[in-house]
């Protein structure tokens, strides 16, 4: 009875580990651009905010490249925050903010003080390490694979040792 019970649990462990590895591998095989299975319903308000942000970004990258420096400020970044599109400018003052409010309105736009991003230099070795970490596989896949291999080896060794009945 005990031997049968051990074989039963061994098979369950092996099957469960195999399913873990297969499931984890297929989950990681999905491309980054794949749509999640969880539904995200974008409301009309979110669409309105994203469209307004796209309009502002288009202006900043297009005609604004000449107009904004002539006004004496730059847009550091834009983003949807709560129920507003935040436009971050540097240096901030009311005249610069008013210029943008006249262009895009006040209803869903908020102009705030921004900070210019500073890129810190990284040597080539650090950049390679970061790139390797970003593209590395999930360590749980390797743990699952190790469990499957060890469990399989134990079952085979046990089967070879035990006499046939």
C-alpha positions in Angstrom: 0.0 0.0 0.0 2.8 2.4 0.9 4.7 1.8 -2.4 1.5 2.4 -4.4 0.9 5.6 -2.5 4.5 6.9 -3.2 4.1 6.1 -6.9 0.8 8.0 -7.0 2.3 11.1 -5.3 5.4 10.9 -7.4 3.3 10.9 -10.6 1.2 13.8 -9.3 4.4 15.8 -8.5 5.9 15.1 -11.9 2.7 16.0 -13.8 2.2 19.2 -11.7 5.8 20.3 -12.3 5.5 19.7 -16.0 2.3 21.7 -16.2 4.0 24.5 -14.2 6.9 24.7 -16.7 4.7 24.5 -19.7 2.3 27.2 -18.4 5.1 29.5 -17.4 6.9 29.1 -20.8 3.8 29.8 -22.8 2.9 32.8 -20.7 6.4 34.3 -21.4 6.1 33.5 -25.1 3.4 36.1 -25.6 4.8 39.2 -27.3 5.0 42.5 -25.4 2.4 44.0 -27.6 -0.1 41.3 -26.9 -3.4 42.3 -25.4 -3.9 41.1 -21.8 -6.8 38.7 -21.2 -8.1 41.1 -18.5 -10.5 43.5 -20.0 -9.7 47.1 -19.8 -12.6 49.2 -21.0 -11.5 52.7 -21.9 -14.2 55.3 -21.0 -15.0 58.3 -23.2 -13.2 60.5 -20.6 -10.0 58.5 -20.9 -10.2 58.7 -24.7 -10.8 62.4 -24.5 -7.7 62.8 -22.2 -5.5 60.7 -24.4 -6.6 62.5 -27.5 -5.9 65.9 -25.9 -2.4 64.6 -24.8 -1.8 63.4 -28.4 -2.8 66.9 -29.7 -0.4 68.6 -27.3 2.4 66.2 -28.1 1.9 66.7 -31.8 2.1 70.5 -31.3 5.2 70.3 -29.1 7.0 68.0 -31.6 5.8 70.1 -34.7 5.0 73.8 -34.8 5.8 74.2 -31.1 9.5 73.5 -31.7 9.8 77.0 -33.1 7.1 78.8 -31.1 7.9 77.6 -27.6 11.6 78.7 -27.5 10.5 82.0 -28.9 8.2 82.4 -25.9 11.1 81.5 -23.6 10.1 78.1 -22.3 10.1 74.4 -23.2 7.7 71.5 -22.5 9.6 68.8 -20.6 6.8 66.2 -20.7 3.1 65.6 -20.8 0.9 63.0 -19.1 -2.6 62.1 -18.0 -2.9 62.7 -14.3 -6.3 62.1 -12.8 -8.9 63.9 -14.9 -6.4 66.4 -16.5 -3.6 66.4 -19.0 -0.6 67.8 -17.3 1.8 69.8 -19.3 5.1 70.4 -17.6 7.1 73.4 -18.6 10.4 74.9 -17.6 10.9 77.7 -16.6 7.4 78.0 -15.2 5.6 81.4 -15.0 2.0 82.5 -15.5 2.6 84.0 -19.0 4.0 80.7 -20.3 1.1 78.8 -18.7 -1.4 81.3 -20.2 0.1 80.8 -23.7 -0.6 77.1 -23.5 -4.1 77.6 -21.9 -5.0 79.8 -24.9 -3.8 77.1 -27.3 -5.4 74.0 -25.6 -8.0 75.4 -23.2 -8.4 75.1 -19.5 -11.0 72.4 -19.2 -8.8 69.3 -19.2 -5.3 70.9 -19.3 -3.2 71.8 -16.3 0.2 73.5 -16.8 2.7 72.8 -14.0 6.4 73.3 -13.4 8.5 70.6 -14.9 12.1 69.5 -14.5 14.3 68.6 -17.4 15.4 65.0 -17.4 19.1 64.5 -16.9 20.6 61.4 -18.5 23.4 59.9 -16.4 26.2 58.3 -18.5 26.7 54.6 -18.1 29.8 52.8 -19.3 29.4 50.0 -21.8 29.8 47.2 -19.2 26.9 48.6 -17.1 24.7 49.0 -20.2 25.4 45.4 -21.2 24.4 44.2 -17.7 21.2 46.2 -17.8 20.4 44.9 -21.2 21.0 41.3 -20.2 18.8 41.7 -17.1 16.0 43.1 -19.1 16.1 40.2 -21.7 16.7 37.5 -19.1 14.2 34.7 -18.5 12.2 34.3 -15.4 14.1 32.2 -12.7 10.9 30.4 -11.8 11.0 28.6 -15.1 14.4 27.2 -14.2 13.2 26.2 -10.7 10.2 24.4 -12.3 12.4 22.6 -14.8 14.8 21.5 -12.1 11.9 20.1 -10.0 10.7 18.2 -13.1 14.1 16.7 -13.8 14.8 15.8 -10.2 11.4 14.2 -9.7 11.8 12.3 -13.0 15.2 11.1 -11.9 13.9 9.9 -8.5 11.0 8.0 -10.1 13.3 6.3 -12.5 15.9 5.4 -9.8 13.1 4.1 -7.5 11.6 2.0 -10.3 15.0 0.4 -11.2 15.7 -0.4 -7.5 12.4 -1.9 -6.6 11.8 -5.5 -7.6 9.0 -6.3 -9.9 5.9 -8.0 -8.5 
